[in-house]
Amino acid sequence: MGSLGVLLLGTGVTAFGIAPLAPDAADLPVHQVVEALPASAQPTLIASPLIPLGLEQGNPLLADTKPWTLYRSDTTRSDDTPQSLLKRLGVNDTEAQTFLGRDPLARQLLASRQTRLVHAEASPSQELERLTARWVDPRDDRGFLRLVVERAPDGLSARLEKGRLEASPRLVSGEINSSLFAATDAAGIPDAVAVQLAEMFASDIDFRRDLRKGDRFHVVYEALVADGEPLKTGRILAADFINNGRTHEAVWFEAPGVKGGYYGFDGESKRRFYLSSPLEFSRVSSGYGMRFHPVLGTQRAHLGVDFAAPTGTPVRTVGDGLVEFAGVQRGYGNVIFVRHRNNQVTVYAHLSRIGVRTGQRVAQGEFIGNVGSTGMSTGPHLHFEFRDNGVHRDPLVIARESEAIKLPENLRGSFAAVAQAQRSKLEAAAQVRQASAD
């Protein structure tokens, strides 16, 4: 028993020896330390939501700094009012709303239904300091207008400035899974560029029948920018299209005194004397040959091609020529006859509007009227005919058989330099696509 008591006593001493000897933290005195910190650099960009009014007075870090500038960008909408636009831009400024609605220059911002990108700068109290918008000059394809609304000590003012669009190349690629336009949409290619692509290779590829899944294309095109902001697309500079294993190529070339056009890299022109269609890109609703007439209800020869298109779709002449007749004629309704070389004539019928006059000279691709449903017609479409010395021919066959326009020999050297530069860009577009796929 004595031994057990000694053992227990020794254990208790040991336990006491390892117990914490420091005082409880709750009993320690508390000291307040104040240290001055330098103000950070004034920020120039702040994301939404906007800082509420008065926040800078309540924040000691902001109290001694200059007011912040708040930036916001958005696009106009067809139903916009000054109030709705400024609200999306994070601006709560009654004076600015009134100014945008009454000032003659500022009102041009919402005068068009076309979408426009708008940049706004506001104070922390959501008061408009500056608003900038740019759009293409309707009177100059290569120019743009810049609207600037600024706040001065005496209030808001507006000015309208003119500038020149700068061309910037874009490299894109795509692959066919169903249709051309589905592929260009998937690749982020603008519709205007997709239409040009179809036009370039229309004499080589029938985009209604010849496309195959897995066909590929690479495109170099112009983006026309204003102050670094893309406003519209320009022309395709170069493209290739691999259809069913066969490669078709084209490059844009123009020189002083020579009308610009597309050529193969071997120098052979892609431009023929006749375009394949009087519409940019449409569906053939009735081909050349025998058919059941939808109005007369009988089988009879259809001596032209019908292109289905909405009323108002622009119609162009397929070749250089002279307007022989422009007016109303029997079942054709509003119709235009254009006489070309070698006593060949093209006919454009059922138009809703005629845009040329008899005796006027027209160039290939020039606007001459709009699709309609006048005369003996059951719906809006363009009836198109080709007559060779008075004999009707299939217009689609004529377009493919017409000879290409030759490149002048004295321009071969200049063309070769342009072609080499554009080929390098096409190869780069293909590499970008390969890298993305990998």
C-alpha positions as CSV (number, residue, x, y, z in Angstrom):
1,M,0.0,0.0,0.0
2,G,2.9,2.3,0.8
3,S,4.5,1.7,-2.5
4,L,1.2,2.4,-4.4
5,G,0.8,5.7,-2.5
6,V,4.3,6.8,-3.5
7,L,3.6,5.9,-7.2
8,L,0.3,7.9,-7.3
9,L,2.0,10.9,-5.6
10,G,4.8,10.9,-8.3
11,T,2.3,10.7,-11.1
12,G,0.4,13.7,-9.7
13,V,3.6,15.7,-9.5
14,T,4.4,14.9,-13.1
15,A,0.9,15.9,-14.3
16,F,1.3,19.2,-12.5
17,G,4.7,19.8,-14.1
18,I,3.4,19.7,-17.7
19,A,0.3,21.8,-17.2
20,P,0.4,25.2,-19.1
21,L,2.0,28.0,-17.0
22,A,1.1,31.0,-19.4
23,P,-1.7,33.4,-18.3
24,D,-5.1,33.2,-20.0
25,A,-5.3,35.3,-23.2
26,A,-8.6,36.8,-22.1
27,D,-6.8,38.4,-19.2
28,L,-4.1,40.1,-21.3
29,P,-4.3,43.9,-21.8
30,V,-5.5,45.1,-25.3
31,H,-3.6,47.9,-27.1
32,Q,-4.9,49.8,-30.2
33,V,-2.3,50.5,-33.0
34,V,-3.0,53.3,-35.6
35,E,-0.7,53.5,-38.7
36,A,-1.1,55.9,-41.6
37,L,-1.3,54.1,-45.0
38,P,-0.6,55.8,-48.4
39,A,-3.6,56.1,-50.7
40,S,-3.5,53.7,-53.7
41,A,-3.4,55.0,-57.3
42,Q,-6.8,56.2,-58.6
43,P,-8.5,53.4,-60.6
44,T,-9.7,54.2,-64.1
45,L,-12.1,51.3,-64.6
46,I,-14.8,49.8,-62.4
47,A,-17.2,47.1,-63.2
48,S,-20.9,47.2,-62.4
49,P,-22.7,47.6,-60.1
50,L,-22.0,51.3,-59.9
51,I,-20.9,52.8,-56.6
52,P,-23.9,54.3,-54.7
53,L,-24.0,58.0,-54.2
54,G,-22.1,59.0,-51.0
55,L,-20.0,55.8,-50.7
56,E,-16.8,57.8,-51.2
57,Q,-17.6,60.0,-48.2
58,G,-18.1,56.9,-46.0
59,N,-14.9,55.2,-47.0
60,P,-11.7,56.6,-45.5
61,L,-9.7,55.2,-48.4
62,L,-11.7,57.1,-51.0
63,A,-12.2,60.3,-49.1
64,D,-9.0,62.0,-50.3
65,T,-9.0,60.7,-53.9
66,K,-10.5,62.3,-57.0
67,P,-13.9,61.1,-58.2
68,W,-13.9,57.9,-60.1
69,T,-14.8,57.6,-63.8
70,L,-17.3,54.8,-64.5
71,Y,-17.2,53.2,-67.9
72,R,-20.0,51.2,-69.5
73,S,-20.7,50.0,-73.1
74,D,-23.9,48.7,-74.7
75,T,-25.6,48.6,-78.1
76,T,-28.7,50.5,-79.2
77,R,-31.9,48.8,-79.9
78,S,-34.7,49.6,-82.5
79,D,-37.1,50.5,-79.7
80,D,-34.7,52.5,-77.6
81,T,-35.4,55.9,-76.0
82,P,-32.8,58.1,-74.4
83,Q,-34.0,56.9,-71.0
84,S,-33.8,53.2,-71.8
85,L,-30.4,53.5,-73.4
86,L,-28.9,55.5,-70.5
87,K,-30.4,53.1,-68.0
88,R,-28.6,50.2,-69.6
89,L,-25.4,52.3,-69.6
90,G,-25.7,52.8,-65.8
91,V,-26.5,56.5,-66.2
92,N,-29.2,58.2,-64.1
93,D,-29.1,61.7,-65.4
94,T,-32.4,63.6,-66.3
95,E,-30.4,66.4,-68.0
96,A,-28.7,63.9,-70.3
97,Q,-32.0,62.2,-71.2
98,T,-33.5,65.5,-72.2
99,F,-30.4,66.5,-74.1
100,L,-30.3,63.2,-76.2
101,G,-33.9,63.7,-77.1
102,R,-33.8,67.3,-78.1
103,D,-30.3,68.2,-79.5
104,P,-30.3,67.9,-83.3
105,L,-26.9,66.2,-83.4
106,A,-27.5,63.9,-80.4
107,R,-30.8,62.7,-81.8
108,Q,-29.0,61.0,-84.6
109,L,-27.8,58.4,-82.2
110,L,-31.3,56.7,-82.1
111,A,-32.4,57.9,-85.6
112,S,-31.5,54.6,-87.2
113,R,-32.8,51.1,-86.5
114,Q,-29.3,49.7,-87.1
115,T,-27.5,48.5,-84.0
116,R,-24.7,50.9,-82.8
117,L,-22.2,50.4,-80.1
118,V,-22.2,53.2,-77.5
119,H,-19.6,54.0,-74.8
120,A,-20.5,56.1,-71.7
121,E,-18.4,57.6,-69.0
122,A,-20.2,58.7,-65.8
123,S,-19.3,60.1,-62.4
124,P,-19.8,58.0,-59.2
125,S,-23.2,59.8,-58.9
126,Q,-24.2,58.3,-62.3
127,E,-24.1,61.7,-64.0
128,L,-23.1,61.5,-67.7
129,E,-19.6,62.9,-68.4
130,R,-19.1,61.7,-71.9
131,L,-20.9,59.5,-74.5
132,T,-19.3,58.3,-77.7
133,A,-20.9,56.3,-80.6
134,R,-19.7,55.5,-84.1
135,W,-21.4,54.3,-87.3
136,V,-20.8,53.9,-91.0
137,D,-21.3,57.1,-93.0
138,P,-24.3,56.4,-95.3
139,R,-22.7,58.6,-97.9
140,D,-19.2,57.0,-97.8
141,D,-18.6,53.3,-97.7
142,R,-15.1,53.8,-96.3
143,G,-16.0,56.6,-93.9
144,F,-17.6,56.7,-90.5
145,L,-19.3,59.3,-88.2
146,R,-18.4,59.7,-84.6
147,L,-20.9,61.3,-82.2
148,V,-19.4,62.8,-79.0
149,V,-21.6,64.2,-76.2
150,E,-19.5,65.8,-73.5
151,R,-20.2,67.7,-70.2
152,A,-18.6,71.1,-69.9
153,P,-18.9,73.7,-67.1
154,D,-21.9,75.2,-68.9
155,G,-23.7,71.9,-69.6
156,L,-23.8,69.2,-72.2
157,S,-22.7,69.7,-75.8
158,A,-22.6,67.5,-78.9
159,R,-20.4,67.3,-82.0
160,L,-20.4,65.0,-85.0
161,E,-17.0,64.1,-86.5
162,K,-16.0,62.3,-89.6
163,G,-13.3,59.6,-89.9
164,R,-11.9,57.0,-92.3
165,L,-12.4,53.3,-91.8
166,E,-9.2,51.3,-91.6
167,A,-9.0,47.8,-93.1
168,S,-7.8,45.0,-90.8
169,P,-7.4,41.4,-92.0
170,R,-9.3,38.6,-90.3
171,L,-8.4,34.9,-90.7
172,V,-11.1,32.3,-90.3
173,S,-11.8,28.7,-91.2
174,G,-14.8,26.4,-91.2
175,E,-16.0,22.9,-92.0
176,I,-19.3,21.8,-93.7
177,N,-21.6,19.6,-91.7
178,S,-24.9,20.5,-93.3
179,S,-24.9,23.8,-95.3
180,L,-22.6,26.7,-96.1
181,F,-24.4,29.2,-93.9
182,A,-24.6,26.8,-91.0
183,A,-20.8,26.3,-91.3
184,T,-20.0,30.0,-91.5
185,D,-22.3,30.8,-88.6
186,A,-20.5,28.1,-86.5
187,A,-17.1,29.7,-87.5
188,G,-18.3,33.2,-86.5
189,I,-18.1,34.5,-90.1
190,P,-20.4,37.4,-90.9
191,D,-23.3,36.8,-93.4
192,A,-21.9,39.3,-95.8
193,V,-18.6,37.4,-96.0
194,A,-20.5,34.1,-96.4
195,V,-22.4,35.5,-99.4
196,Q,-19.1,36.7,-101.0
197,L,-17.7,33.2,-100.4
198,A,-20.6,31.6,-102.3
199,E,-20.3,34.2,-105.1
200,M,-16.5,33.6,-105.5
201,F,-16.9,29.9,-106.1
202,A,-20.3,29.8,-107.7
203,S,-18.8,28.9,-111.1
204,D,-16.9,26.0,-109.6
205,I,-19.3,24.6,-106.9
206,D,-23.1,24.2,-107.0
207,F,-23.8,25.0,-103.3
208,R,-27.2,23.5,-103.6
209,R,-26.0,20.1,-104.7
210,D,-22.2,19.7,-104.6
211,L,-21.5,20.3,-100.9
212,R,-20.2,17.3,-98.9
213,K,-19.9,16.8,-95.2
214,G,-16.3,17.4,-94.2
215,D,-15.7,20.0,-97.0
216,R,-13.4,22.7,-95.6
217,F,-12.7,26.4,-96.3
218,H,-10.3,29.1,-95.2
219,V,-10.9,32.8,-95.6
220,V,-9.0,36.0,-95.3
221,Y,-11.3,39.0,-95.2
222,E,-11.3,42.7,-94.3
223,A,-12.8,44.1,-91.1
224,L,-13.3,47.8,-91.4
225,V,-12.6,49.4,-88.1
226,A,-13.1,52.9,-86.6
227,D,-10.9,53.8,-83.7
228,G,-10.1,50.1,-83.2
229,E,-13.8,49.1,-83.2
230,P,-15.1,46.9,-86.1
231,L,-18.1,48.6,-87.8
232,K,-18.5,46.5,-90.9
233,T,-16.9,43.8,-93.1
234,G,-15.1,44.6,-96.4
235,R,-14.3,42.2,-99.2
236,I,-12.8,38.8,-99.0
237,L,-9.1,39.1,-99.9
238,A,-8.4,35.4,-100.4
239,A,-10.1,32.1,-99.9
240,D,-9.9,28.4,-100.6
241,F,-12.6,25.8,-100.6
242,I,-11.9,22.1,-100.5
243,N,-15.0,20.4,-102.0
244,N,-15.1,16.6,-102.4
245,G,-11.3,16.5,-102.3
246,R,-10.8,19.2,-104.9
247,T,-9.3,22.5,-103.9
248,H,-10.7,25.8,-105.4
249,E,-8.8,29.0,-104.7
250,A,-9.3,32.7,-105.3
251,V,-7.5,35.9,-104.5
252,W,-8.6,39.6,-104.9
253,F,-6.5,41.7,-107.2
254,E,-6.9,45.2,-108.5
255,A,-4.6,47.6,-110.2
256,P,-4.8,51.2,-111.5
257,G,-7.0,51.3,-114.6
258,V,-8.1,47.7,-114.2
259,K,-11.4,46.7,-112.5
260,G,-10.7,44.6,-109.4
261,G,-11.7,40.9,-109.4
262,Y,-11.0,37.5,-108.1
263,Y,-8.3,35.2,-109.7
264,G,-7.0,31.8,-109.1
265,F,-3.4,31.7,-107.8
266,D,-2.4,30.7,-111.3
267,G,-3.7,34.1,-112.5
268,E,-6.9,32.8,-114.2
269,S,-9.8,35.0,-113.5
270,K,-12.7,33.7,-111.4
271,R,-14.9,36.4,-113.0
272,R,-16.8,35.3,-116.0
273,F,-18.8,37.4,-118.5
274,Y,-22.1,36.3,-116.8
275,L,-22.8,35.8,-113.1
276,S,-24.4,32.5,-112.1
277,S,-27.4,34.3,-110.5
278,P,-29.1,37.7,-110.6
279,L,-29.6,37.4,-106.8
280,E,-26.7,37.2,-104.3
281,F,-27.6,33.9,-102.8
282,S,-31.1,32.3,-103.2
283,R,-33.0,29.1,-103.8
284,V,-34.0,28.0,-107.3
285,S,-37.8,27.3,-106.9
286,S,-38.4,26.3,-110.6
287,G,-35.7,25.2,-113.0
288,Y,-35.4,25.4,-116.8
289,G,-37.6,22.9,-118.8
290,M,-41.0,21.4,-118.7
291,R,-43.1,21.9,-115.7
292,F,-46.7,22.2,-114.4
293,H,-47.7,25.9,-114.6
294,P,-49.1,27.0,-111.3
295,V,-51.4,29.6,-112.8
296,L,-52.5,28.1,-116.1
297,G,-52.7,24.6,-114.6
298,T,-51.1,22.8,-117.6
299,Q,-47.8,21.2,-118.5
300,R,-45.7,23.7,-120.5
301,A,-42.1,24.6,-121.1
302,H,-40.5,26.9,-118.5
303,L,-38.1,28.9,-120.6
304,G,-36.2,30.4,-117.6
305,V,-35.3,29.9,-114.0
306,D,-37.3,31.1,-110.9
307,F,-35.5,32.3,-107.8
308,A,-37.5,32.3,-104.6
309,A,-36.9,35.4,-102.6
310,P,-38.8,37.9,-100.4
311,T,-40.4,40.9,-101.9
312,G,-37.8,43.8,-102.0
313,T,-34.7,41.6,-102.5
314,P,-32.2,43.5,-104.7
315,V,-31.8,42.2,-108.3
316,R,-28.6,42.7,-110.2
317,T,-27.7,42.4,-113.8
318,V,-25.6,39.3,-114.6
319,G,-23.4,41.0,-117.2
320,D,-22.4,44.4,-118.7
321,G,-25.0,45.6,-121.2
322,L,-27.7,48.1,-122.2
323,V,-31.2,48.3,-120.8
324,E,-33.4,47.5,-123.9
325,F,-36.7,47.8,-122.1
326,A,-37.8,48.7,-118.5
327,G,-41.6,48.7,-117.9
328,V,-44.7,46.6,-117.7
329,Q,-45.3,43.8,-120.2
330,R,-48.1,41.2,-120.2
331,G,-47.6,38.2,-117.9
332,Y,-44.1,39.4,-116.9
333,G,-45.5,42.3,-114.9
334,N,-42.7,44.8,-114.1
335,V,-39.8,43.5,-116.3
336,I,-36.4,44.6,-117.5
337,F,-34.6,43.4,-120.7
338,V,-30.8,43.9,-120.8
339,R,-28.9,43.4,-124.1
340,H,-25.4,42.1,-123.9
341,R,-22.7,41.3,-126.4
342,N,-23.3,39.0,-129.4
343,N,-27.0,39.7,-129.5
344,Q,-27.6,38.0,-126.1
345,V,-30.4,39.2,-123.8
346,T,-31.3,38.6,-120.2
347,V,-34.8,39.1,-118.8
348,Y,-35.8,39.9,-115.2
349,A,-39.5,39.6,-114.5
350,H,-42.2,40.0,-111.8
351,L,-40.3,42.9,-110.1
352,S,-41.9,45.0,-107.4
353,R,-39.8,48.0,-108.4
354,I,-37.7,48.9,-111.5
355,G,-34.5,50.8,-110.7
356,V,-33.2,51.6,-114.2
357,R,-34.5,53.2,-117.3
358,T,-34.6,52.2,-121.0
359,G,-31.3,53.1,-122.7
360,Q,-29.2,53.1,-119.6
361,R,-25.9,51.2,-119.5
362,V,-25.4,48.8,-116.6
363,A,-22.3,46.9,-115.4
364,Q,-22.1,43.4,-114.1
365,G,-23.5,43.1,-110.6
366,E,-25.2,46.5,-110.7
367,F,-28.6,46.9,-109.0
368,I,-31.5,47.1,-111.4
369,G,-34.7,46.4,-109.4
370,N,-36.3,44.5,-106.6
371,V,-38.0,41.1,-106.4
372,G,-41.8,41.1,-106.4
373,S,-44.9,39.3,-107.6
374,T,-46.3,41.4,-110.4
375,G,-47.9,40.0,-113.6
376,M,-48.8,36.3,-113.8
377,S,-47.3,35.2,-110.5
378,T,-48.5,33.3,-107.4
379,G,-45.9,34.7,-105.0
380,P,-42.8,36.8,-104.7
381,H,-39.9,35.5,-106.8
382,L,-37.7,36.5,-109.7
383,H,-38.2,35.0,-113.2
384,F,-34.9,35.1,-115.1
385,E,-34.4,34.2,-118.7
386,F,-31.4,34.1,-121.1
387,R,-31.9,34.5,-124.8
388,D,-29.1,33.8,-127.3
389,N,-30.0,35.3,-130.7
390,G,-33.6,35.0,-129.8
391,V,-33.3,31.3,-128.7
392,H,-34.0,30.5,-125.0
393,R,-31.1,28.9,-123.1
394,D,-30.7,27.6,-119.6
395,P,-29.2,30.6,-117.7
396,L,-27.3,28.4,-115.2
397,V,-25.6,26.5,-118.0
398,I,-24.7,29.8,-119.8
399,A,-23.1,31.2,-116.7
400,R,-20.8,28.2,-116.3
401,E,-19.9,28.1,-120.0
402,S,-19.1,31.8,-120.3
403,E,-15.4,32.4,-120.6
404,A,-13.3,34.0,-117.9
405,I,-11.9,37.5,-118.2
406,K,-8.2,37.4,-118.7
407,L,-5.5,39.1,-116.5
408,P,-3.4,41.5,-118.6
409,E,0.1,40.2,-119.1
410,N,1.8,43.4,-117.9
411,L,0.2,42.9,-114.5
412,R,1.4,39.3,-113.9
413,G,4.3,40.4,-111.7
414,S,2.2,42.6,-109.5
415,F,-0.4,39.8,-109.2
416,A,2.2,37.3,-108.2
417,A,3.4,39.4,-105.3
418,V,-0.2,39.9,-104.0
419,A,-1.0,36.2,-104.5
420,Q,2.1,35.1,-102.5
421,A,1.2,37.4,-99.6
422,Q,-2.4,36.2,-99.4
423,R,-1.4,32.5,-99.8
424,S,0.7,32.9,-96.6
425,K,-2.3,34.3,-94.7
426,L,-4.5,31.4,-95.9
427,E,-1.9,28.9,-94.7
428,A,-1.9,30.8,-91.3
429,A,-5.7,30.4,-91.2
430,A,-5.4,26.7,-91.7
431,Q,-2.8,26.5,-88.9
432,V,-5.1,28.4,-86.6
433,R,-7.9,25.9,-87.3
434,Q,-5.5,22.9,-86.8
435,A,-4.3,24.4,-83.5
436,S,-7.9,24.8,-82.3
437,A,-8.8,21.3,-83.3
438,D,-5.8,19.9,-81.4
